[in-house]
């Protein structure tokens, strides 16, 4: 079975990888033959991604991710694919044109969302600095410095947590001093992780300081979101295929209200004119994921899997189910087939042709994509 990964984040948004080449080094070691960049709101990493793909002989997929908002579902308390925020909807664009160009209102809409996200981050850093001062901590964080050291363009919450952890470790040499400083900042909440486990500590800092109800939390303004329909229009205008990222089961086996019934989910995606889904299998139990995938495979959906790598801590780049359970042959084949469709779409678009559209013969495109990935055309 040919191994592919259609969804990783890179340091151009936030990533587990120290740099973009590390992702390709791991992909080559694990015999991944196609890899998809999938950053939030930006395509800035495409040039470096393309160059590394050529160097490592790995086929590149050019994708994008964003967060939309449904006010109606938010007011009704319906969780879609964000388990903590009703009405928020993650949406991906698969197989965008490379180079990617957005014109007119689409460029302006995306830039507006980007700018609003950074306004929120600046305010969050300001609130965090006020809390540091109140806690008796003698340093502050700077948006510009965080962006320079830890981000490429857009600063995200995880960058703030990473920057705070690095600042503490650079200023204080002993473990006791570091723990004492963290305890002051946590405001009596006990440290529950090994502070030398950087991934766990970054997550704990984020949860204790930046999440809803915490000292440095800043609620996102509605201006930080577009509707699902608007984002689908942006994706299509950039040459891509709108794709719904499925959350599916959590560690307790629960699913969101929007995803609880596959048949209703299918109808909802049809209403959005979406016929492509993607899963991050490491979040899902095999016994729940496989029948779900079979249902949408039978509906002729384009289906891909990825590993995301959008959190601290480095895990294998080969997609697998929770508990390190390997994918079955069926799931491997589905992932490869979906990846081939996206590769064919990119290829046809580069030739000035239409590419994949809802209702297209997936089998024909998968055959073409197989030849494209294996350098036969």
C-alpha positions in Angstrom: 0.0 0.0 0.0 1.3 3.4 -0.9 1.5 5.8 2.0 0.3 9.4 1.8 -0.4 12.2 4.3 -2.7 15.0 2.9 -2.7 17.3 5.9 0.2 18.7 7.9 0.6 22.2 9.3 4.0 23.9 9.0 5.8 26.7 10.9 4.1 29.1 8.6 1.0 28.8 10.9 2.0 26.6 13.9 3.6 23.2 13.7 5.2 20.4 15.7 8.1 20.5 13.2 11.1 22.7 14.0 11.3 23.6 10.4 9.6 22.5 7.1 12.5 20.3 6.0 12.0 18.1 9.2 8.6 17.2 7.9 10.1 16.0 4.6 12.9 14.1 6.3 10.3 12.2 8.4 8.1 11.6 5.3 11.1 10.2 3.4 12.0 7.9 6.4 8.5 6.6 6.6 8.1 6.1 2.9 5.4 8.8 2.4 5.1 9.5 -1.3 2.6 12.5 -1.2 2.4 15.2 1.4 -0.1 18.1 1.9 0.6 21.5 3.4 -2.5 22.7 5.2 -1.7 26.0 7.1 -4.3 28.3 8.6 -5.2 31.3 6.4 -1.9 31.5 4.6 -0.2 30.0 1.5 3.2 31.6 2.4 4.8 28.2 2.8 4.0 27.0 -0.7 7.3 28.0 -2.4 9.5 26.3 0.3 7.2 23.3 0.4 7.3 22.9 -3.4 11.1 23.1 -3.5 11.5 20.5 -0.7 9.0 18.2 -2.4 11.2 18.2 -5.5 14.3 17.6 -3.5 12.8 14.7 -1.6 10.8 13.3 -4.6 7.6 13.6 -2.7 4.4 14.8 -4.4 3.1 18.1 -3.0 -0.5 18.9 -2.3 -1.3 22.6 -1.8 -4.1 23.1 0.8 -5.4 25.8 3.1 -7.4 25.8 6.4 -9.7 28.4 7.9 -12.4 28.7 10.6 -15.9 29.8 9.6 -18.9 30.7 11.8 -22.6 29.9 11.7 -24.4 32.3 13.9 -27.5 30.1 13.7 -25.8 27.0 15.0 -23.9 29.1 17.6 -27.2 30.4 19.0 -28.6 26.9 19.1 -25.5 25.5 20.8 -24.8 23.1 17.9 -21.1 21.9 17.9 -19.9 21.2 14.4 -16.2 20.2 14.2 -14.9 22.3 17.1 -15.8 20.4 20.3 -15.6 23.5 22.5 -17.2 26.2 20.4 -20.7 25.8 19.0 -21.1 27.2 15.5 -17.4 27.3 14.7 -16.6 25.3 11.5 -13.2 24.3 10.4 -13.0 24.2 6.6 -10.2 23.2 4.2 -9.4 23.9 0.6 -7.7 21.0 -1.2 -5.5 21.2 -4.3 -5.3 25.0 -4.6 -3.6 26.5 -7.7 0.2 26.9 -7.3 1.1 29.7 -7.5 -2.1 30.8 -5.7 -3.6 34.2 -6.5 -6.7 35.7 -4.9 -8.2 38.8 -6.4 -10.8 41.4 -5.5 -13.2 40.7 -2.7 -11.8 37.3 -2.0 -8.3 38.6 -1.2 -9.8 41.4 0.8 -12.0 39.0 2.8 -9.1 36.7 3.6 -6.9 39.7 4.6 -9.6 41.0 6.8 -9.8 37.7 8.7 -6.0 37.6 9.0 -5.9 41.1 10.4 -8.6 40.5 12.9 -7.0 37.4 14.2 -3.8 39.4 14.8 -5.7 42.2 16.6 -7.0 39.6 19.0 -3.5 38.1 19.5 -2.1 41.6 20.2 -4.8 42.2 22.8 -4.1 38.8 24.3 -0.4 39.5 24.7 -1.3 42.9 26.4 -3.6 41.2 28.9 -0.9 38.5 29.6 1.7 41.3 30.2 -0.7 43.0 32.7 -1.1 39.7 34.5 2.6 39.1 34.6 3.2 42.5 36.1 0.4 41.8 38.7 2.1 38.5 39.5 5.4 40.1 40.3 7.1 38.9 37.1 9.8 41.3 35.8 9.5 40.7 32.0 6.9 41.3 29.3 6.3 39.7 25.9 6.3 41.5 22.6 4.2 40.7 19.6 7.0 41.7 17.2 9.5 39.5 19.1 7.2 36.5 19.2 6.5 36.9 15.5 10.2 37.2 14.7 11.3 34.2 16.8 8.5 31.7 16.7 6.1 32.6 13.8 6.6 33.2 10.1 3.7 35.7 9.6 0.6 35.1 11.7 1.0 34.7 15.4 -1.3 32.2 17.1 -2.1 31.3 20.7 0.3 28.4 20.7 3.1 30.8 19.8 2.3 32.9 22.9 2.5 29.9 25.1 5.8 28.8 23.5 7.3 32.3 23.9 6.4 32.4 27.6 7.9 29.0 28.3 11.1 29.9 26.4 11.4 33.3 28.2 11.1 31.6 31.6 13.7 29.0 30.8 16.1 31.6 29.4 15.8 33.8 32.4 15.9 31.2 35.1 18.6 28.5 35.2 17.3 26.3 38.0 14.3 24.0 37.9 13.1 25.5 41.2 13.2 29.0 39.9 11.2 28.0 36.8 8.6 26.2 38.9 8.3 29.1 41.2 7.7 31.5 38.3 5.2 29.2 36.7 3.3 28.9 40.0 3.1 32.6 40.3 1.7 32.9 36.8 -0.7 30.1 37.3 -2.4 31.9 40.2 -2.5 28.9 42.6 -3.3 26.3 39.9 -0.8 23.5 40.5 1.7 22.5 37.9 0.6 19.1 36.6 3.2 18.2 34.1 7.0 17.6 33.9 8.2 21.1 33.1 11.0 19.6 31.0 8.4 18.1 28.7 8.2 21.2 26.5 5.1 20.0 24.6 3.1 19.2 27.7 4.2 22.5 29.4 3.2 24.6 26.3 -0.2 23.0 26.4 -0.6 23.6 30.1 0.5 27.2 29.8 -2.1 27.7 27.0 -4.8 26.0 29.0 -4.1 27.9 32.2 -3.7 31.4 30.8 -5.1 31.8 27.3 -8.4 29.8 27.2 -11.9 31.0 28.0 -12.2 32.3 31.5 -8.4 32.5 32.0 -6.4 35.7 32.8 -5.2 36.5 29.2 -8.2 35.2 27.3 -9.7 37.5 24.6 -12.9 36.5 22.9 -12.8 36.5 19.1 -14.8 39.2 17.4 -17.3 38.1 14.8 -15.2 40.0 12.3 -12.6 37.2 12.7 -14.9 34.8 10.8 -16.6 34.5 7.5 -19.5 32.1 6.7 -18.9 28.6 5.4 -20.4 29.7 2.0 -17.9 32.7 1.8 -14.9 30.5 2.6 -16.0 27.9 0.0 -16.2 30.7 -2.6 -12.6 31.8 -1.6 -11.4 28.2 -1.9 -13.0 27.7 -5.3 -11.7 31.1 -6.6 -8.2 29.9 -5.5 -8.6 26.7 -7.6 -9.2 24.4 -4.7 -11.8 21.8 -3.6 -13.9 22.7 -0.5 -13.3 20.0 2.1 -15.0 19.4 5.5 -12.5 18.2 8.2 -14.3 15.6 10.3 -13.7 15.5 14.0 -15.7 12.3 14.7 -15.2 10.5 18.1 -13.4 12.0 21.1 -11.4 9.9 23.6 -14.8 9.0 25.3 -16.3 7.9 22.0 -18.6 11.0 21.8 -19.3 13.0 18.7 -20.6 16.5 18.1 -24.3 17.2 17.4 -23.5 18.0 13.8 -21.6 14.8 13.1 -23.7 12.4 15.2 -25.8 11.1 12.3 -23.8 10.3 9.1 -26.9 10.5 6.9 -27.7 14.0 8.3 -24.1 15.1 7.9 -24.2 13.9 4.3 -27.3 16.0 3.6 -25.7 19.0 5.3 -22.5 18.7 3.3 -24.5 18.4 0.1 -26.3 21.6 1.0 -22.9 23.3 1.3 -22.0 21.7 -2.1 -19.1 19.8 -0.4 -18.2 16.3 -1.6 -14.8 16.0 0.1 -14.0 15.1 3.7 -10.8 14.6 5.7 -10.0 12.9 8.9 -7.1 13.0 11.4 -7.3 9.3 12.3 -5.1 9.5 15.4 -8.0 11.2 17.1 -10.4 8.3 16.2 -11.0 4.7 17.2 -10.7 2.3 14.3 -14.0 0.6 15.0 -15.8 4.0 14.8 -13.8 5.5 11.9 -13.9 2.6 9.4 -17.7 2.3 9.1 -18.0 6.1 8.9 -15.5 6.2 6.1 -17.2 3.3 4.3 -20.5 5.3 4.4 -19.0 8.4 2.7 -16.9 6.2 0.3 -20.1 4.6 -0.9 -21.5 8.1 -1.4 -18.5 8.7 -3.8 -16.9 11.4 -1.6 -13.3 12.3 -2.0 -11.7 11.2 1.3 -8.2 11.9 2.7 -6.4 11.5 6.0 -3.6 13.5 7.7 -1.7 13.9 10.9 -2.2 17.6 11.3 0.9 18.2 13.5 -0.6 21.4 14.8 0.4 21.0 18.4 3.5 20.7 20.5 5.1 17.2 20.4 6.4 15.3 17.5 4.5 12.1 16.4 5.0 9.9 13.3 4.0 11.4 10.0 2.2 8.2 8.9 -1.5 8.4 9.6 -2.8 5.9 12.2 -5.8 5.6 14.4 -5.9 6.2 18.2 -3.7 4.0 20.3 -1.2 3.8 17.4 -3.5 1.4 15.7 -2.5 1.0 12.0 -5.0 1.9 9.2 -6.6 -1.1 7.6 -5.9 -1.9 3.9 -9.3 -0.4 3.0 -8.5 2.9 4.8 -5.1 3.0 3.2 -6.6 2.6 -0.2 -9.3 5.2 0.5 -6.6 7.7 1.6 -4.5 7.0 -1.5 -7.4 7.3 -3.8 -8.5 10.6 -2.4 -5.0 11.9 -2.6 -4.8 10.9 -6.2 -8.0 12.8 -7.0 -6.5 15.9 -5.5 -3.2 15.4 -7.4 -5.1 15.0 -10.6 -7.1 18.1 -9.9 -3.9 20.1 -9.4 -2.4 18.6 -12.5 -5.5 19.4 -14.7 -5.7 23.0 -13.2 -2.0 23.5 -14.1 -2.9 22.6 -17.7 -5.8 25.1 -17.8 -8.4 22.5 -17.4 -11.3 22.2 -14.9 -10.1 19.5 -12.5 -12.4 17.9 -9.9 -15.9 19.2 -9.4 -18.7 17.8 -7.3 -20.3 14.9 -9.3 -17.1 14.2 -11.4 -16.1 10.6 -12.0 -13.7 10.1 -9.1 -12.4 6.8 -10.5 -11.1 8.5 -13.7 -9.4 11.2 -11.7 -7.9 8.7 -9.3 -6.2 6.9 -12.1 -4.8 10.1 -13.5 -3.6 11.2 -10.1 -1.8 7.8 -9.5 0.1 8.5 -12.7 0.9 12.0 -11.7 2.1 11.0 -8.2 4.3 8.3 -9.7 5.7 10.6 -12.4 4.2 8.8 -15.3 2.7 11.9 -16.9 
